[in-house]
């Protein structure tokens, strides 16, 4: 490590140690206490088992900064998707990509905030050992989830590529030998209805079936209030105050588990998603002087309007229609997946695990990104993505001194995508065909990825362990794009195509020591590497921008301590970290001369633009001070800065020093407090009260830190009251989220001096849920 990095890490470690010595309260709002299903009050914290190292082990012995959510903790959130967890995890942001129901996850300075179809996420999302390769379907439903683990920091050895910031590792519930069913019905404001059900059936002594499904439909919290009447598309009703962004989806899963012996199990899973929600609306926050402002469509900061009173162009059609790509149809996403997992545990040897799967996702995503209903920029993205993978692992405790995990993996995907965009704002600039002659583009993308990996831990002496892991990844990628060309030009037979292929390979390692200072007091030091694969940008407009960009890497140093009292009434975990990111992949909108028309234009180009560093601390705390009461807290602090960053910041076509900019999705402070109290059981049932409060400071959400695009600082308060019958068969819950009705921006995009479009979080939400178990 160079002198500069060494000084930074030493300073970070010293600050971390000082805070540990003086801390009096901190974090683990999401660590769940005993469930209370036996109608007894909680008297101690649950022992938490995680799979952060691809084997089941105690959270307190795992040398990884990981936050684990049990099924009970998830249920108490009364949340639709994983965005509800973001306030409980130090130094983590989970929001949506502006204009899409797609995940934008940030951990320790790394994030993906783009919807570019060929762009791979910087945070891995893994569900039952299957990697979700694109942000579009990562905001998954939270029903029938056994556990969610959020691993912070690079996980490049055991989880592989595209985990430079961390991993969200999800385990869904497995079938078992009990006949059981559950039904939940919910209603919340914005006319939101939900129905959830699960069924578990033991078919025979060694064959078990489980099915679960979740349906949600609502009005959405935006309203079509704008009354622009210039060139409104037929079928559009200006300013009718109709709901916008109305959610509607069904998500389901079916599992068949066969256990031919006590040592072997085989599980087949089918996944389905049918999303028919409305197109996510946007808010116009174009600053003064931007093109939209000049054309008479100012942002809400100029008009003083509410972000929930917005506009969007609604019209019938599809990607091939003469006037509109079909925003009235909403976003349509179909997912079908089939997965097979087999494990055999050989006595005195170890466990062999094989996991394979196939997943097909088809998306049709017509949107108006402007926050106006004046047909300024209306487009659709239609794509079909197919993923397939096969992984084999062997894990063993060969002795009480040595354990190992080794394996290999193949992972592949194909993508067939097209886009149609009506640039209606050009009609104000003298183009009368802007409403009838859209731009069209296509992209094809194929990835074949191979990896071998392993990690071993050796007990040097009774309290001291050393571990080392390595992974080698090799990828072949092929890419073809037909850039944006007017439909009328395509009709003449002229449509250029740029094709390329490239290979990428990279070894990554992880090494460290774990020291058991005393019973239930563990410390660790880890050096780990992360690797984000190189690739292509499907928005390329020229042969130059259709060339590949290179890999992005991370070097991370982490020191941590995990403590727990013998009676498990108090738990405190903390970590300090320093990460250096190299060859950062960054997008920039740059000017160019259109090779077809000869006219000036703009294109999005991806390059390896620089390096950055992030360092900080994370603390989590949980306690049961008296029977029935569980308290938790978390705190995260981080500093991030570019060490080197050259990009075009003003559209001049020149790359200049932009290292003064801030990294996106990096709030300096995150903090959380929770309390859960279970009243003593009574003959008529039991009652529990839950409350939480979390704070997140302001953060940048776009690379160039444009005005009016920041994720705003906010403090959120939530609460729930739950009554359960004496047998725990019936349950009635009332809940509220964002009880202080905080209005705050969560994501944004700024389009090269033309306009800003942004998204806001839901206002105050409250509802009721009825549940029954059989």
C-alpha positions, -999 to +999 in steps of 0.1 A: +000+000+000+014+034-009+023+060+017-009+081+011-032+051+015-013+038+045-017+071+063-054+072+055-060+037+067-040+042+099-060+074+106-093+056+099-083+027+122-073+050+150-106+069+148-125+036+147-107+023+179-113+056+197-151+054+190-152+018+201-136+027+235-160+055+241-193+042+226-223+040+248-250+032+223-250+021+187-267-002+161-284-034+152-320-024+147-324-052+123-310-080+146-341-098+156-349-111+190-367-144+197-399-144+178-423-149+207-443-175+188-445-195+219-463-166+236-434-159+260-418-126+263-384-121+247-356-126+272-325-127+250-313-120+215-315-147+189-283-165+178-279-153+142-266-177+115-253-162+082-239-175+050-215-146+042-187-171+035-210-195+016-213-218+047-236-215+077-218-199+107-225-176+136-227-139+127-204-132+157-176-154+143-179-142+107-150-118+098-173-098+075-193-066+081-228-080+076-263-070+087-288-098+089-326-094+088-347-124+100-382-131+086-398-116+117-377-084+113-387-081+077-424-087+085-424-059+111-414-034+084-447-040+065-427-031+034-432-037-003-396-041-013-360-039-001-360-001-001-375-002+034-344-018+048-320+011+038-325+031+070-314+001+092-280-005+076-249+016+082-235+034+051-261+019+027-285+035+003-313+016-015-335+037-037-347+035-073-332+046-106-351+077-116-380+069-140-379+032-134-389+006-107-353-005-107-328-007-078-301+019-072-280+004-043-250+022-028-226+007-003-193+023+009-190+046-021-200+021-048-233+022-065-252+017-098-277+045-107-281+038-144-306+018-163-282+011-192-291-024-202-256-036-207-242-020-175-237-045-148-244-035-111-216-027-086-236-044-058-244-080-062-279-092-055-282-129-050-314-148-044-311-185-034-276-186-049-288-171-083-274-137-093-298-111-105-277-095-132-295-062-138-311-035-116-345-037-133-358-067-112-337-062-080-366-044-061-381-078-053-411-085-031-403-094+006-430-120+013-419-155+023-383-145+028-363-165+054-334-141+058-316-112+041-279-105+046-263-073+035-225-077+032-206-045+031-173-042+012-159-061-017-168-098-019-148-107-050-136-142-039-167-162-028-194-141-046-174-131-076-175-103-101-197-071-097-195-071-059-170-043-055-193-025-030-210-055-014-237-081-017-274-084-009-278-121-002-314-134+000-327-167+012-363-176+007-382-201+028-378-238+022-405-265+023-405-286+055-424-315+070-453-295+085-487-290+069-493-253+071-509-223+053-509-186+058-531-158+044-525-121+048-548-093+036-538-057+038-552-022+029-532+010+030-538+046+019-535+055-017-561+027-022-535+000-019-547-035-015-524-065-009-530-103-006-503-128+003-506-165+008-483-195+014-489-232+015-466-259+028-475-296+022-456-327+031-464-350+002-446-380+017-420-387+043-392-373+021-410-351-004-422-316+005-439-288-014-442-251-007-459-223-027-462-186-020-476-157-038-480-119-033-504-096-051-505-058-047-525-031-065-528+006-056-533+041-070-498+055-065-491+088-047-485+110-077-514+129-095-518+141-131-524+178-122-506+197-150-527+211-178-503+216-206-524+216-238-497+221-265-498+192-290-513+168-265-515+133-279-550+120-286-563+100-256-546+124-231-568+142-207-549+172-194-549+179-157-575+153-147-558+146-114-557+109-121-533+087-101-499+082-117-474+053-111-501+030-098-484-003-087-498-037-097-479-070-096-481-106-088-450-124-075-449-161-067-426-190-060-431-228-059-406-253-044-404-290-044-379-305-019-368-342-021-348-357+007-339-393-004-317-396+027-306-376+057-274-367+039-290-356+006-316-331-005-326-318-039-349-288-044-366-275-076-379-240-076-401-220-101-403-182-099-429-160-115-433-122-117-460-104-136-457-066-132-485-045-147-479-012-128-482+022-143-452+039-158-432+055-130-438+093-132-411+119-129-409+154-115-396+183-135-369+200-115-351+217-144-331+247-131-335+282-145-317+285-178-321+248-188-338+242-222-371+231-207-372+262-185-365+284-215-393+267-235-418+275-209-417+243-187-400+254-155-392+231-126-412+229-094-386+250-076-395+279-099-433+273-099-435+264-062-455+233-071-457+201-051-436+172-063-466+149-061-486+171-085-469+163-117-476+154-153-469+128-179-479+121-215-504+093-216-513+077-249-520+043-265-495+026-288-463+006-287-427+008-300-439+006-336-469+030-333-467+061-355-473+085-326-467+071-291-450+040-276-479+033-252-474+050-219-511+042-211-501+006-209-477+011-180-445-009-174-449-046-182-423-070-168-426-108-171-401-130-152-400-168-153-372-187-136-364-224-129-337-233-104-323-266-091-302-270-059-287-303-047-266-309-017-249-341-003-232-342+030-206-369+032-197-380+068-162-371+078-156-354+045-178-324+038-207-310+018-211-310-020-235-284-034-246-278-069-268-249-079-281-243-114-308-220-129-324-203-158-342-170-157-360-151-185-370-115-180-390-096-206-396-059-201-417-033-220-411+001-203-428+031-220-422+063-201-423+101-201-393+113-182-401+150-181-427+156-154-449+173-181-478+161-202-467+180-233-451+152-252-415+165-247-396+132-244-415+100-246-398+066-251-399+029-245-373+003-239-382-033-248-358-061-239-355-098-233-328-109-210-320-146-204-296-157-176-283-192-169-257-204-144-242-235-129-221-235-097-205-264-078-190-260-043-173-283-017-171-272+019-154-291+047-141-289+083-112-313+077-102-309+114-108-286+143-080-265+129-087-263+092-118-257+070-121-249+033-146-240+006-137-245-031-158-244-063-163-234-099-190-215-117-203-208-152-226-178-157-240-165-189-266-141-202-280-129-235-298-096-241-319-085-271-331-049-267-346-021-287-356+015-279-379+041-295-378+077-285-400+107-295-379+138-289-409+161-288-391+191-275-373+194-308-405+208-323-398+240-304-364+242-321-378+240-356-382+203-362-419+197-373-414+159-375-404+155-338-438+141-328-441+116-357-405+105-366-389+089-335-354+077-330-349+039-329-320+018-318-312-019-310-286-037-290-275-074-287-253-085-259-239-119-248-218-128-218-200-161-210-183-160-176-162-187-159-147-188-125-128-210-100-126-200-063-117-211-029-112-199+007-096-216+037-093-208+074-066-223+096-064-221+134-028-210+142-034-211+179-065-215+201-076-178+198-060-169+164-072-179+130-058-170+095-079-171+063-071-167+026-093-169-004-088-164-042-109-164-073-100-163-110-127-150-134-126-151-172-153-136-194-161-134-231-185-107-243-199-099-277-219-067-285-237-052-314-256-019-316-276-001-342-275+035-329-304+059-326-316+068-361-348+084-373-375+059-383-378+077-417-340+071-423-343+034-414-371+031-440-346+041-467-325+010-458-298+029-440-290+019-404-254+015-394-243-014-371-213-014-348-201-048-335-173-059-312-162-086-288-137-086-260-124-109-232-118-099-196-100-118-168-090-110-133-078-127-102-091-115-068-079-124-033-090-121+003-068-125+033-069-118+070-068-129+106-095-135+132-086-133+169-110-145+196-100-121+223-122-138+249-154-158+249-179-140+227-154-113+218-140-116+183-119-092+163-106-094+127-085-077+100-092-083+063-077-073+030-101-080+001-103-072-036-133-065-057-138-067-095-164-052-117-161-065-153-155-043-183-182-041-209-202-020-234-226+009-235-258+001-255-264+039-259-234+042-282-238+064-312-205+059-330-180+032-336-157+048-310-182+048-282-192+012-291-157+000-281-154-017-246-145+000-214-121-017-190-125-034-156-130-016-123-113-029-092-113-023-054-087-028-027-103-028+008-089-029+043-112-036+072-108-040+110-137-051+131-149-063+165-179-084+174-190-088+211-219-105+228-226-112+265-229-148+276-266-145+283-271-128+248-288-098+263-263-074+247-246-074+213-222-048+198-205-051+164-183-025+148-160-021+118-136+005+103-127+004+067-107+020+039-114+012+002-096+024-029-114+021-062-094+020-094-103+026-130-138+038-121-164+032-148-182+065-154-207+079-180-205+113-196-227+130-221-204+143-248-209+163-280-203+146-314-210+151-350-238+127-362-222+106-389-255+102-407-269+137-407-236+156-402-254+177-375-240+182-340-255+160-313-248+143-280-241+108-269-234+089-236-199+075-235-185+052-208-149+053-199-125+043-170-123+079-157-103+078-125-099+065-089-115+072-055-111+064-018-137+059+009-131+053+046-154+052+076-169+034+105-200+013+111-215+003+145-245-019+154-260-026+188-288-047+202-300-053+237-328-069+258-326-048+290-358-063+304-379-092+294-401-083+264-381-051+253-356-053+225-336-021+216-314-016+186-293+011+171-269+016+142-245+043+131-225+048+099-200+075+090-180+077+058-159+101+038-155+097+001-135+116-026-121+112-060-083+108-061-084+113-099-114+120-122-113+134-157-145+139-176-164+164-198-183+185-172-198+212-195-205+195-228-175+212-245-160+179-256-129+183-234-121+161-205-110+182-175-101+176-139-134+168-121-119+154-089-137+181-069-170+164-075-186+141-049-193+104-054-229+095-058-250+076-033-226+083-004-244+099+026-219+110+052-240+098+081-266+071+086-282+064+119-310+042+132-329+036+165-355+008+170-376-005+199-398-035+201-419-044+232-439-075+237-464-072+265-469-102+288-493-127+272-529-126+283-558-150+279-571-130+250-537-129+232-505-109+231-496-074+219-464-060+206-454-024+198-427-015+173-411+018+166-381+029+145-364+062+136-336+066+111-316+094+097-297+097+064-277+128+054-278+144+019-260+126-009-254+132-046-274+110-070-258+119-103-221+117-114-218+154-122-236+166-090-261+187-109-282+213-092-315+199-078-305+163-081-293+155-045-309+128-024-322+150+004-314+145+041-343+131+060-354+116+093-381+090+091-403+076+118-423+044+116-444+023+140-467-007+142-490-023+167-496-061+164-522-082+182-519-120+181-544-146+193-534-170+221-525-197+196-508-172+173-532-184+146-547-149+140-530-116+138-542-080+134-516-053+126-518-015+121-488+003+108-475+036+097-444+047+077-429+082+073-452+093+101-437+128+101-448+131+064-413+141+053-412+152+016-378+143+001-361+136-032-345+101-035-331+100-070-326+121-101-311+125-135-299+156-152-299+155-191-270+176-204-285+211-198-319+201-212-339+191-181-338+174-148-362+146-139-365+134-103-383+110-080-396+115-045-403+090-017-438+082-007-455+106+018-470+093+050-483+058+046-505+038+070-526+007+068-539-025+084-531-061+078-551-092+088-533-126+089-543-161+096-523-193+099-537-228+095 
